[in-house]
Amino acid sequence: MATRTLLGSSDNADAEDVVLKADSLGYRTYYAVSGIRYAPKQLPPVEVLDVPYLGAVILDAARLPLSEAMSERQRLITACNGAYHDCSKQDQILTFHRRLIDSGLIDAR
């Protein structure tokens, strides 16, 4: 909402009224990982990384142990070339979601 006027919406627009296409600049941001007295692991070699992967990337860069779910997200980064919602292998994304639901980690409504 802070950038809505830069994206063509008025100052008075409610969040529900701001509709953006998937490739809109409104969905883009920059991220970097750097360490203090520590060399983090390299970031995934993808041009664009969708937000659902960011937690797994940061944990992996910090060399922290990854849960099974985070390890699967790491695998999906490679399989989907950094895409999540627009991944060409939606069956793998949906299988991952089903495993999260079945394990009780997320609640589906």
Sequence and secondary structure as in RCSB ss.txt:
>XXXX:A:sequence
MATRTLLGSSDNADAEDVVLKADSLGYRTYYAVSGIRYAPKQLPPVEVLDVPYLGAVILDAARLPLSEAMSERQR
LITACNGAYHDCSKQDQILTFHRRLIDSGLIDAR
>XXXX:A:secstr
 TTTTTTT  TT  GGG    TT GGG        SSS      S S   GGGHHHHHHHHTT    HHHHHHHH
HHHHTTT STT S HHHHHHHHHHHHHTTSS   
